[in-house]
Amino acid sequence: MRVLIVDDEPLARSRLAALLDECGETVEVAGSVGDGDAALEAIAQTSPDVLLLDINMPGLDGTALARRLAGKERPQVVFCTAYENHALHAFELGAVDYLLKPVRLERLREALRRAHQRLSSSPREPSYLFGRLRGEQVRIALDEVVCLTAEEKYVVVQHRGGQLLVEESLRQLEEAYPDQLIRLHRNCLVPPQRLLGLKTLTDGRVLARLGGTELMPEVSRRNLPAVRKLLRMS
């Protein structure tokens, strides 16, 4: 089980990492970051199973991050905080547990057991795209996809390991995976979890910042409201 630590206090991150080391070989630290925006990028790059998530952080705080990640494919969230008064809201957001600092080893183990049970009780079948790479048919899990762009008669799939070509059109892919792909432009689709933010250029064009890549595809005016709605904190 891969765990991502999200806390703005370096000492707290170090303590949680040390406690995770005592939780057995089945637990792996996927990363350690200091704010919600960095967490979004780390999630896109490492696909953790569980977040150990602080609540009070500068910028995108823990509850806002949990709302942003709301959905069946998000990591299981375990809040780790010094404040008791957020507990009800945390469970309303679907948190698997709520730990008070300083976190005790036995409570952390219990939270990870609960997260494991929830993950095991609702396994998610991966979705795959099938395409061609150097003349051979291959498949790529949709979780690995960074973006899809239309070029001539093919769609180019950019993924963590490189790229491949698929023969389906963007429209066909959008209709096949309505909850797993969002349109940025008539020539571009991306998985929603890859979206980190937007960048407006001096000429008025808007580019999308994506996790796991330096590519910044343009967002059309037509699709900009839907993309902004997705990114906006509820």
N, C-alpha and C positions, 0 to 999 in steps of 0.2 A: 504494500500500500504506500503510494507516494504522497508525501505531505509537504505543502508549501507554507512557510511561516511568513505572516504579514504583520509587522509591528514597527512603529516608528522609533522604538527604543532599542538601541543595539544590545544593551545588556539583557533585555527581555528576549530578544531573538536568540542570543547565545545560550540563555538558560533553557529555552524550549528545545533548541537543537540538542543540548546535552541530555535532556530528559528523553527525547525521541531515541537517542542512541541506546537508552536503557530499556526500550520497549520491544526489543527483539529483532531478529533478522528480517522479519516480514515487513518492517517499517523502514522506509527510506526517505531521507530529506531531499525533496525535489528542488528546493531553493529557499532563499531567505531574503525578503525585500522590506523596504521601509515605508511604503505608502500604497494607496489603492491603485494609482495609475501604473506604478511599477508591477503591481500584482496582476493587473489585466494582461500586461505584456508577458509576464512569466507564465501565466495560465495558458496563454496561446502557444507559448514555446514548449512548455514541459508537460501539459495535460495532467496536473496532479489529481489524485483521488479525493484529497481532503485539504481544506484550508484551516490553519490555526490563525484566526483573524482577530486582531485588536479592533476596538470600536472607535476610540478617540484618536484620530490621526489627522494631520494637516491635509488639505485638499480633499480628495475622495475618501471619506471615512468608511469605517467598516460596514455600517448598515447600508450606506449608499452603494457600496460595492456589492453587498449581498443582493440588493434589489436589482442592480445591473446584471447580475449573473442568474437571476431568476429563470428557471426553466429546467426541463428534465435532464439536460446534459451537463449541468453545472457540477463542480466538485461539492462534496459534502462540507458544510461549514460548521466549525467548532469555534465559537467566540471565546476569546481569552481577554478578560478586561478586569480592571480594578474596581468597577462600579456595578452594584447590584441592580440599579434601577432600570437597566436596559433589557432585563431578562425576558419580560413578556413580549416586547417588540421583537427580540431576537428569535423567539420560537414562532412568532407570527410570520417571520421571514423564512421559516423552514429550517432553522439551525438544528443540527443533530444534538448539540450539547452547548452548555454555557459554563465556562470555567472562570473562577475568580483568581486573580493574582494575589500572592505568588502561587502559581499552579503546582499542585502536588502530583507526584508521579502516579499514584494509584488512580486519581481522578482523570489524568490524561489517558492512562491505559483504558479506563472505562469508556471515555469519550471515543477513543479509537475503535473499541469493540462495537460500540453503537454505530459508528460510521461504517464499519465493515459489514455489520448486519444489514444496514440499509442498502449498501452497495450490492450485497449478495442477493437480497430479496427482490431486486428489480434490475436484473442484468440487461444491458442495452446491446442489441445486435448492431454491429457496425454496418454502415452503408458504404458501398464501394462504387467508384467510377471505373469503367473499363475503357482502355485506350490502347494506343500503339506507341512503342518506344523502339527506335531503330528497327522497325519492321516487325517486331514481335508484340503479341497481345499481352498486356499487363493490366493489373488492377491496382488502385490506390484507395485507401480508406478516406472517406470524406473528412474525417477528423484531421488528416494530414494536409488537406488542401489549404493553400493560402489565398489564391484567387483564380478565376477563370476568365479568359479574355477571348473574344472572337477575332480570328485572323483568317481572311479568305474563306475557305470552305470547312475549316476545322476550328475547334475550340482548343486553346492551349491551357492546360491545367498546370499552374505553378504550385508545387508542393514542397515539403521540407527537404526532400532528397533531390529535387531538380524539376523536370517538367515532362509532360507527355501530351499526346494529341488524342482527342476524342471526337467522334463523328456526330454526336448529338448536337443540336443547336442550343444556344443559351436559353431560348424559350422552353425547349423540351426539358432541359435540366432544371430550370426554375419551377416548372410545373411538377416535375418528379420529386423535388425536394423543397417544397414551399416553406418549411420551417427551418431548413438548414442552409439556405442560400438567400441572400438579399441582393437586389440589383442596385448598383451604383450608377451605371451608365448603360446605354443600349448595347455596349460592347463589353460589359464587365459585371460579373457576379462575385460575391465573396461570402464565406461563412460569417454569420453575425458575430460569433465569438472572436473573430480576428480584428474587429473594429476597435481601435483605441481612441480615435478622435479625428478632428478635422483641421485642416490648415487652409486659410484663405490667402490667396496670392494678391499682389497689388493690382493685377488686372481683373480681379473679381472671381476668378476661377477658384473652385474649392477642391482640395485633394483630401483623400482619406488616408489616415495613418493606420497601418496594419501591423499586428503582432507577428513576429517571426520573419520579417522581410523589410528591406529598405524601399520596396516598391510603394509608390503613393499614387494610386489610380485616381483619375478625376471623377467627381460626383456631378452628375448633370443637375440642372435646375429642377427638372421634373421629379427626380428621385431624392433631392436634398431634404425635403420635409420628412420623408419616411426615415431617412438615415438619422437626421437630427432627433427625431422622436425616439428612435432606438437607443441613441446615446444619452439622451436627456435623463437625468435622475428623476425618478418618480417621487 
